[in-house]
């Protein structure tokens, strides 16, 4: 990989500024300049225990694992590694869940300030789209292992995968509502999608995804049905 790395520190309040979770239209933060869930990223998979561990680390002012952002050509950023931690932190501040029976708004001002002024260590990665994908694959080896289908989604990210994930990769997606009794595994770990592509491709998942990577939206769902 020829891409460069530059280390920097950011206050968490900078990251949560402008945080919006627009479901299929993406998750953004850092004043709208950070794409928290770019197309190659997996879904939010943290369980409550993992999410709470992130908040516990911050409230104790312990160091949180380094995050990696890619620098885009327009000067904005996208998360390569750290999506799960970023969303956990932002959800807590937004009041989505409580930690130790306390929502963020229940905390005293000094406790809120301690969280908002927590410094995150971030590496900024510059390079081509291919290099960013290689960073993603390499960095995530050390975290919770990517499933085969999550890795294929990253490699063949595009309009087809984005549309397919809408129907097969969400917690309450259409595939779950229609066929959860007949399907094994987890939709958010891409096992529903993997099964569906395996059926329609007669076992050639990689070849099928390569062929249809840039197909128009909605075509994928109709094909699989």
Buried (B, 14 or more C-beta within 10 A) or exposed (E): BEBEEEEEEBEBBBBBBEBEBEEEEBBBBBEEBBBBBBBBBBBBBBEEEEBBBBBEBBBEEEEBEEBBBBBBEEEBBBBBBBBBBBBBBBBBBBEBBBBEEEBBEEBEEEEBEBBBEBEBEBBBBBBEEEBBBBBBBEBBEEEEEBBEBBBBBBBBBBBBBBBBBBBBBBEEBBBBEEEEEEBEBBBBBBBBBBBBBBEBBEEEBBEBBEEBBEBEEEBBBEBBE
